[in-house]
Amino acid sequence: MTDSGSSLGQDRLDRPTDSADSAGPETDSVAHDSGSAGPDPLDGVWDVVVVGAGPAGSSAAYAAALQGRRVLLLDKAEHPRYKTCGGGIIGPSRDSLPPDFKLPLQDRIHAVTFALGGRFTRTRRSKRMLFGLVNRDEFDLRLVQAAEQAGAVLVTGVTVSGVEQQGSDQRTVAVTTADGRRIEARAVVGADGSASRIGRHVGVTFDQIDLGLEAEIPVPESVSRYWSGRIHLDWGPLPGSYGWVFPKTDSGTLTVGVISARGDGERTKQYLADYIRQLGLSGFTPSIESGHLTRCRAEDSPLSRGRVLVAGDAAGLLEPWTREGISYALRSGRLAGEWAVKVAEASGPADVRRQALNYAFAIKAGLGVEMRAGKVMLGAFERRPHLFHAAVCLVTPAWRAFARTTQGHTTFAQVMRDYRAARKLAAIAAR
């Protein structure tokens, strides 16, 4: 979500002057055009192997392939495939896309209707576009295609079962598959989602797990027009929860979802049902109903192990308050791809450790700072959602900060640092 940004040209968000990557089907079948009797396309030693072809994985593969390296991008699913995700493309996401990337925008958002438990609604508008909306199947497919155009080799239908690293002097890593194959790489990037096998190998730990539920609801043209250019955000009845309506106007559907802390699934389901009813949408039949766990990393959680790096959901990188993950996936994926090349070129164990530490520092200095601010915001929001609602609805600077954050002109960390009122609000709400 974000506030200002001139209108979108064509399929590309204008730049100013932000679930899960997967590795898919249980049966391994090479979807890359390898021929029925030719050599296995997985053979040989790869400079970089990326596991998971969601936004983080595709960005990593793109960044590594752009440097002329031999890059393999693996996914267990074939694209396009559905993902449980609102599909909001905020400013930081836009700014992390490859040059000339064409966003498959479904709508351009200029207004937000805020509600508190379905009541006290107010709509705020921006002359400049706040952010764009996409369907994840189309968006992810274009990211994969960008990685392939940069030189990465995509192989789908491959279920990765683990990673093997043996000995301190080992110059390669073995990625193992469910059908018993071993893929040799000089560096590996794990981007295989929040339940990542690669993340388990690295030792990623989480201190926040949330349950998101979503329904894709086809609606008549008149209803679609009513929602066009506007989203709805409802601060929900469970601590830290909220709901959203994201219009996919070109497809004639509304993405309606809710998210709250894991542990009370029945109440979360009830919240979604109540929210849909309050919006007057219960008479329409969803085409898809789905759920997903989002996992947010503990601050001391590792980002690498030996020649293996993790990015995106596999690393637990997402915004803790809004649970926005696309921009975190794109940004961490790009960094992971760049540093994976350095790891692949490392001359020995000490150099591998140095490059891996440099990757962790780059993540923590940027995304880590933003996540720390987001955790403060979430803690305050859990206690006093009505204060946040009043601020964004009634206090113009608060609305502008919200808008500018979604547009990519500022971050929650910068808002907390630069505005005494924001720090005071967070302190009052946290009491």
N, C-alpha and C positions, 0 to 999 in steps of 0.2 A: 504494500500500500504506500502511497506517496502523494505529495502535493504539487508542484507546478511543473509544467513541461509543455511547451508549445504543442500543437497538434502533431499527430503522426503522419509522416509522409509515407505513402504506399504501405508496404508491409514492414517498415523499419521505424522504430522509435527514434525521434530526434534526440541527438546527444546534447547535454547541457554544455555553455561556454566555459549494481542485494542479494515421491517420494521415494521414491527411493530408487537408486540404481539397482539394476537386477542382473543376475547372471543366469533363466527360465526353463523349459520342459524337462521332465525327468529323463527323457531318452536323448542322448547326445546324437545329433545329426547335423553334419556340417552344411550350413546354408550358403556359405561362401561358394562361389562357382569354382569347384575344384575338379570337376569331372568324375565320372563314376569309377574309373580305373587308374587315375593318375596318382601321384605321390600325395601323401597326407600334407595338407597345407599348414599343419601345426609343427611340422618337422623343422629342425635347424635351431640355431641359437638366436633368439630375438634380443634386440637391445632393450626394448620395453614391452612388457605384456600388461595390458590393462584389463581387469576383470570387472565387468559391468558396463553396459553401454547406455546409461542414463546421462543426465547433464554433467555430472562429475567425471564419469568415465570418458565420455566423448570429448570433453574439454581437455582432459589429460592426454588422450590419444592425439588430438589435434595439435596440442602444444609440443609434444614429443616428435610427431611426424614432421612438423613444420621445420624442425632442425635437421631433417634429412636422415633420421634414424629409422631402423627397421622396427616397426611398431605393430603389435597384434592386439586387436580389440575383441574381447570375448563377451558373449551374452548368451544366457540360456533361452531367451525369448527372441522371436523374430519381430522386427519392427514393420509396421506400427503396432503398438500394443497399448492397452488402456492402463493408466496409472491413477490411483486415488490422489487427487491434487486439485486445488482450486485453480491453478494455472495463472497466477498473477505474476506479470513480468514487470518488476519495479526497476528504478533507475540503475542500481548496481548490477542487476541481471543484464540489462540492455548494454551497459558499458563493458561487460565481460564477454560479449559475443564476438565471433570472428568478423573481420571486416567484410562488408557486403552481405552479411547474413540477412536473409529475408524472414522477418517474423510472420508466422501465419496467424495474424491477429483475428480474433473473433469479435472483439469490441475494444473501444477506447474509453477509459473511465475519466469523467470530469466531475463526478458528484458522489458523495457518500451519505447514506442515511444511517444515522446512529440510533440505537435503541438500548434501553436498559431493561432486560427481562421482558422484552416485547412492548414496553411502554416508554413514555417520555421521548418520542422520536423527534429528531431534527435532521434536516438535510443540509449539508454544507457543500458549496460548489466552488470550483476553481476554473478560472479562464483558461489556464494551461492544463494540459492533460496530466492526470495523476499517475496512471500506469495503464498497461495493456493486459488483455486476457487472451490466453491460448488454450487449446486442447493439447494435453501432454503427448498424445500419440503423434500428432503432426509436428509439434515442437521438437520432441526427442528424435524423430526420424530425420529432421533437417540437421540436427546437431551431428548425428551419425554420418550423414552424407558429407558434412563439412570435414569431419575427421578423415573419411575415405578420400576426399578430394585433396587433402593435404598429404596423403600417402599411406595412411594407416590401413591395415588389412582387417576387415571385419569377418569374424566367424561366429555364427549364431547356432543355437541348438546345443551348446556346450555347457554342461553343468560342472562347475569347478568344485572339487571336494576338499581341496586344501593346498598348502604350500609347504615345501620342504627346504630347509636351510641347514646344512651340515658343515660344521667346522668353521673356524674363524678365518681361514684362508680361502674359503669357497668363492670362486669368481662368478658363479651363476646360481640362480634359484630355480627350483623345479615346481611348476604349477601342476598339480595332479587333477585329473578329471574323473567323473563318476564311472566312466567306462575303462579306466585303467591306464589312460595315456599320461605321459609326462611331457610337459612343455618347458623347455629351457629358456631362461631369460637372464639378462644381466641386471635387470631391475623390474620390479612389479609394483603396480598401483592397484590397490584394492578399492573399488568403487561399486561394490556389489550390495548396497543397500543397508538399511538399519539392522538387519539380522545377518550381517556380513560374516562369511567364513574367514575372509582375509582379516577382518577386524578382530576376530577371536584369536587368530594367530599372532597378531600384533599385541593383543592384550588391552584393547579399547574397553574402557569402563564408562558407565553412564550414571548421572545423578538426577536425571529427569526423564520420565517415560510418560507419554501422553497417548490417548486414544482418539483418533480422528475418524468420524463417520461421515459419509457423503452419499448424496443421491443426485443422479443426473436426470433431470425432469424435462422431457419435451413439452413445450407449451405452444398454444396457438400464436399466430403472428401478432394479434392485438396485445397479448400478454408480453410477448417478447419486446414489442415496441415500448411498452410501459417501463420496462427495466433497462432499455438501451442506454448505455453511457453512465449507468449508476450502479453501485453495489450497495448492499445492506450489511451492516455489522451490528450484532446484538451481543451485549455483555451479558453472559449467561448466569444461570442459577447456581452452578457449581463453582467452587473456588478456582479462579484462573481460567474459567471456560469462556468461550464466545462462539457465536455462530455467524455464518456468512452466506450471502447470495451473490454469486458471480455470474452475470449474464453472458452466455456464449451466443450472441445475437445472430451471427452468420449461420450457426447450426440450429437455431431455434430451440435451444435448451437453456435451462438454468442449473448451475451447479450449486446445490444447497448442502451445507455441511456444518458440523459442530466439532469442537475439540475440547477435551478436558483431561485432567490427570488420570492415568490408568488406575484401575482398582474399583471403579463403580460403573461397570459397563451397562447395567440395566438403566441407571439414571441418565447416562449419556444417551442411550437409545431413546429414552423417553423425552429428553431435551430435544433431540432432532425431530421426533414426531410432533411435539408441541410447537416447535418453531415453524415447521412446515404448515401446520394448521393455522397458526397466528398470521402467517403470510398469505393465507387464502389459496394455498397451492395443494391442499390435500385431495382435491378432486382430480388431479392429474397423476398418471401412473409413471413412476420412475422407469427409465430404460435400464439403469444400472444402479445398484446399491452396493456399497463397498465400505471397508474399514481398513485402517492402517495404524500401526504403532510408530510414533516418532520418538527418537532417542537422542537426548542431548548429552554430550560428553561431560564427564567430570573434568575439572580444570587441570588436574595433574595426569590425565589420561594420555598414554603414548600415541604418537602419530607415525611411528616407524618401528621396525625391528629388522636389523640387518639391511638387506637390499630391498625391503618391502615397505612401501609407504601407503597410507590410507587417506582418503579424501571423501568429501560429501557426507552422506548419511552413514557410510561405513566408518567414518571417523567421529560420528556424533556431532557434526558441525551444522547447526541451524540456529536461528534466532529464538531465544528461549521464550520470549513473551508472545510474539505473533506465531511462532513455529514456522516462519518462512524459511524455506530450504533451498529454493532454486538458485538464488544469488550466491548462497554459501557453497552450493555444489559447483557452480560455474567458476567461482573465484578460487576455491581450493583445488578444483580439478586442474585449472590452468597452472597453478603453482606446483602441483604434484607432477604434472607432465614435464615441466621445466627442470625440476630437481631430480626426477627419475633419470633424465639424460645425464645429469652430473653424477648420479650414483652409478649408472651404467659405465661411465668413463673412469670411475675412481680407480686409483692405482693399487689400493690395498685396503685392509680393514679399517685403518685409521682414517683414510680419506673417505670411505663409505660412511663412517660415523660422523665425520665432519659435515658432509653434505646432507645427511639425514637431519642433523641438528640444525643446520641452516634452514631446511624446509620447515621444521617445527617452529623455529624462531619467526619465520615469515608469516606462518599461520597465526601464531599467538600475538604478534605485534599488530596484526590487522583484525582478522575475524575474532581472535580471542578477546581483544579489547571491547569489540562490539557485543560479544556474548556476555561479558561481565556486566555491562550496562543493562543488557536485556534481562539478566537474572534479577537485578535490582528492580527494574520496572515490573517484572512478573510478581515479585514478592509483595510490592506495594499494591499492585492491581488485585491480587488475591484477597487482600484485606479490605480495600476500599474502591471497588469498581465504580461506585457512584461518583467519586471525586474525579476519576478519569473521564467519565461520561460528561460531567458538568464542565470540565475544563475544555474538552475538544468541541463541545456544542456551544459554549457560551463565551469562552475566552479566545479572542481572535489570534493572539500569538501562539496558543496551544494548537489551534487548528492549522496555522501556517507551519508550525514545526512538524506536525503529522504529515502535511502535504509535501513539504520539502524533503522529508525523510523518504517517502515513497518515490519521489522524483529523482532521488540520488544526489541532492544538493547538500545533504547533511546526514548524520547518523544519530542514533540514540545516544551513543557515547559522546558525540560532540554537543548535542543538546544538553545533556547532563553537565558537561564541563563548562559550557558557555553561558547557560541561563540559570541564574540563581533561583528563579521561580520554579524551574523544573526540579532542581534539587530539593527545594522546600516542599513541593507537592509530593515527591517520592518519600521524603522523610515523614511528612504528616500521614500519608497513606499507610506507611509501614508500622505506625504505632499500634 
